[in-house]
């Protein structure tokens, strides 16, 4: 699944460089090498694909008028992260920005911090595109999600059965 770039120095030490897929996970690495004289060697290692910090928004399935959003920032590095996080809400039909706010954050090493954004969903808003971006130094993370907006008004439909009877024999009339 990858094409490594191998660089060997004069002592035979090989530097293996490759690009991991975008999956944030742990990969098992197995290597086998041999010479013309059938000398061989193997290597087993693990490669961990991760970001220094990750934005993990706890988005609701939908919002109604007056709701708010809470975002979590997860720091997986061994250093504290300090930066700014921005939330933008965009009307998905018109494309206009209906809300934009930026807040600072500070997360200790291997900790989680909560950044809260309070906004009021106004009547008449369509579904929202929610853009969340956190920046710390030269690293960043972000997500874009669709956030359905539901009305607080509910239509009430009442179904009442009625029967149409024939005039002479009580049978149902066909039309």
Buried (B, 14 or more C-beta within 10 A) or exposed (E): EEEEEEEEEEEEEEEBEEEEEEEEEEBEEEEEEEEEEEEEEEEEEEEEEEBBBBBBBEBEEEBEBEBEBEBBBBBBBEBBBEBBBBBBBBBBEEEEEBBEEEEEBBBEEEEEBEBEBEBEBEEEBEBBBBBBBBBBEEEBBEBEEEBEBBEEEEEEEEEEEEEEEEEEEEEEEEE
